[in-house]
Amino acid sequence: MTKRAVRWVLVLGVAAATWSGSSGAAEYELYFLGGQSNMDGYGKVEELPPELREPVTNAMIFHGNTAPDDAPADGRGVWAQLRPGHGGGYASDGRTATYSDRFGVELTFARRLLECHPAAKIAIIKYSRGGSSIDREAAGRFGCWDPDYPGGAERGINQYDHFLAAVRNATAVGDIDGDGERDVLIPRGIVWMQGESDAAFTRDIALRYEGNLARLMDLIRAALRDADLPVAIGRISDSGRDDEEQDGKVWNWGDVVRAAEASYVAHDSRAVLVTTTDAYGYSDPWHYDGAGYLDLGRAFADALMDLDGHSCAVGR
């Protein structure tokens, strides 16, 4: 058994305790949200309308702390009721949370699911790191998700390992809502917003994206113990605000990665591509504006519900 396979088994062994609950326990539908900075989220909390500033009833989130490659596995976090502040800059020491002044797709993602299924309880594990690639050759100083990352001075740990640590930490908690009763997490889907960094360097890196994405999604499915788990991929887009090369492209090989994303979902019947990103405004050359994150969260929720045959006409 390879070193990586051992890590998967360790995650599954811990997770089994939380996922195999007894009858009568509260059941939470579990979603993993991952990727790079447009999954981190850079919408401004101060710009949210009043109704979106309140905590979300029946929605819990475990937001794993990020760390660079070649650092000890982190993924620390705390289960808490979903509220604004889980955007870029959020941090946790495993006991408390430091909320940021930013938000991401999680706010409207959970709200949309609950709007369509009011009796549900939603649990989110979020782990993302701005600038991270899948391909190790595009990692730069931000890190990569390559499952075969060879490592450096530390122990060969990268973003994939920090993700596994976040899942392990989250699923080790039996009572996620703190009501004194054991809860059960039922994996329902994966939401992935990433690929910009893999489109920023060379054509060869971009051409490897489909294979890298397919493998990583299958391994995330394995960590969540469901090989058929639905996956919603957010299509990368480009602000056109490239001030250096004057070619109108922030991501030089973005079209290659976009084609790879489309090909991946075409070959995986349990994956769907969310394409609304092309219509979003930007707060800077790299990040969507607040309205974009609000729409993207709803679009991700609708895509997963449609994929599972539970489409919802409410609010459309």
N, C-alpha and C positions, 0 to 999 in steps of 0.2 A: 504494500500500500504506500503510495507516495505521501510526501509531507503534506501536500494540499489536501489529499483525500482524508488524511487523519484530521485535519482542521474541520472538514465538512462534518465528519462523524461527531466530533466534539460539539459542534453547534447543534446538530440534530439531537444528541443525547440530552443536552440541557433543555432544548426547546420542548422535548417530549413531555416534560413535567407540566408545562403550562398548557400545551395543546391537547393533552388527554385528560380533560376535566371530568368531574362527576356530574350526574344528572342534577338539574336545579341550579347549576352555576350560571352566572351571567356569561353570555356568549358575545364576543366582540368580533366583528369582521375586520380582519387585519390586512393592511396595505403597506407595502414598502415604497417609499419615495426616495429616489437616488439620482445622482448625476453630478453636474458641476454648477457654476454660479447661477445659471437661470433656474436651477432647482433650489439652490440656496434661497434665492428671492431677494430682490432689491426694491420692491414696492415700499413706499413710505407710509408707516403706520399713521402719521399725522394727517394723511390725505384720505384715509378710509372714512366712509360714511358712518354715522353713529351706530347703525344696526350691525355693522361688521366689526366693531371694536369690542363687542361683548364676547365673553367665553362661549364656546359652542357646547350646548348641552348634549350629552351622550357621545361625545367625541374626545378621545384621549390620544396623546402623542408622546412618543419617546424619541427625542431628538439627540442622536449620538454626537458626542464631541468629536471634532475633527483633529487630525494630526498629520504631519508630513510623512512621506515615505522614509523608511529607515529610522523610524522612531518606535518605541514600544507600543504595542497594540493598545488603542484607547477605546473609543466608542462608549465613553461614560455618558450617562444621562439619567433622567428621572421621568417617570410617567406623570403627566399632568394634564389637566383639562386643556383642550386646544383653545388658544387665544392668539391675538396678534403678537409678534415679536419673535417668531421662529424663522426669520429671514437671515441674511448675511450678518454676521456678528454675534449670533447666539452662541452661548457656551455653557457647559455644565461641568461640575467637578464630581458628578455622581451622587451628590447629596442635594445640591441646590441648582437652580437655573438662573442664568444671567440673560434676560431677554434683550433683544436688540430693538432698534427703532425701524426695522424692516420686516416685511412679510413676503411669503412666497405662495405657491399654488395650494398649499395645504388648507388654507382658510376656506376657500370656495369649493375645493374638492370635497371636503367632509360635509359642508353645508348642502351641496348639491345631492350627495348620496342620501343624506337624511331627509331632504326635501322630497325625494322620490320614494324613500322607504322610512317613514317616520318612526316605525317600531324598532329600527335597527340601532345597534351600538357600534361605533366606528373606532378602531384603533389604528394608529399610524406609527410606523417606525421610519424615521427620516435620517438618512446619512448621505451627505453630499459634500463635495469640496470644490470650491471655485478654482477654475483653471485646470482641473484634473482631466487627463486623457485616459483612454483605455490602453493605447499603444505605449509601451515604455519609451519609445524614441521621441514621443511628443510630451513627455512628462514635465520637462523643464524643472522649475522649482516648486511646481504645484502638486506633483505626484501623478501616479497612474493606477489603473485598476487591473492591470495584466495579472491573471492568476498564476502565471509562471515567472513572476518578477524575481530576479536572482538576488536582489538585495545588495547591501553595502556594508558599512561598518557595524550596523546593528545586527538584526536577525532576519533579513530578507522580508521585512514587513512593509506593506504598501497599503493603498486605499482598499483593496479587496479584503485585507486582513482587518482593517479598521471597521469595515462593514460587518464582517463576521463577528467581531467583538461587540458591535452595537446590537446585533441580533441576539447574541448570547446574553448580554446584560439585560436587554429588554425582556426576553422570555424567561429569565431566571426569577422574575417577579410574579408571584402567584396571584396577588390582589392588586391589579393595576389601578383601580379607581379608589382604593383606600376605604372601602365600605365594610371591611372585615370579612368579606366572602370571597372565596376563590373564583377567579375569572378564567374563561377559556378563550384562546385566540384561534380564530379560524381563518387561515390565509385565503384572501380573495383576489389579490392582484398586485402587480408591479407597475410603477409609474417611473419612466426614465426620461430625463431631460439632459442631454449631454451630446457631445460630438464636435463642438466648436473647436476645441483644442486639437483634435485629430485632423481637423480641416485646415490648420494654420501653418503647417510646416512643409511637408513634401507630398507630391502626388502618390508616392509609394505608400506612405503612411495612410493616406486617405483611402487608397484602394484596399487596404487590409481591414478597413472598418467593419464591413459586413461580417466577416468571419470572427473578428474580435467581439462584436456586439452579440452575435448568436451564441458564442461560447459563454460569454459573461452572463447573459440572461438565463441560460440553462443552469449555470452554477448558482445564480441567485434563486432560481426556482428550487434547486436541490436544497439550499440552505433553509428555504421556507417549507420544505417537505411536500411539494406538489409539482410534479413534472409537467402538468398541464395548466399551470397557473397563468391566467391572462396577463398580457403585457401591453401597456400603452406607451408608445414611443412618441416623444415630442419632436417634430421635424425642426432641425436647426434652420435659422433664417439669418439674414444679413442686414445690418442697418444701412449699409452703403456709405458709412462715415469713416472712410479710410483716409486719414490725413497724411500718411507717409508715402504710399506708393501711387496715390492719385488714380487708382484704377477702379474705385468704387466698391472694392471688396475688402471687408475686414478679414474674412476667412477665404484665403486664396483658393482652397480646394473644397469650398463648401458645396459646390454642385456635385462633386464626387461623393461626399458623405451623404448628401440628401438622396442621391440615387441608391446608395448602399442601404440607407434606412428603408426606402421603399421596397427594395429587393428583399430585405430581411422579412418584412411583414408579409410580402407576397409568398414567401416560402414557409412561413410559420402560421398555421391556421388559428393559433391562439394569441396572435399579436395584431395590433392595430396601430396605424400611424395617425397622429393628430397634426393636422396641417394648418390650423388657424393662426399659427405663429407668423405667417407671412403678412398678416394684416395688422400686426401690433406696432405701436410706437415704441420709441426707445428713450431711456433716461440718459444714456451715454452710448458710445459706439458698441458696447457689448451686451447691455442688459435691457430687458423690456421695461416699459413704464408700469405704473401700478395697475392701470386698466388692463394691461396685457396679462399680468399675473392673475387678476381676478377672473378674466375670461378663460385663461388656460386651465385653471383649476376646475372650472365647470366642464370644459371640453374634455379633460382627462376622465372625469367621472362619467360623463355621457358615453365616452368611447368604451370604457370598461363595461358599463351596463349594457350597451348595445352588443358588444362582443359576447356577453353571456346570455343574450336573449332576454334581458330585463330592461329594455328601453323604456324611457320615461318621458311622457309628453308634458308633464307639469312644467310650466315656466318656459317652454320652448316657443 
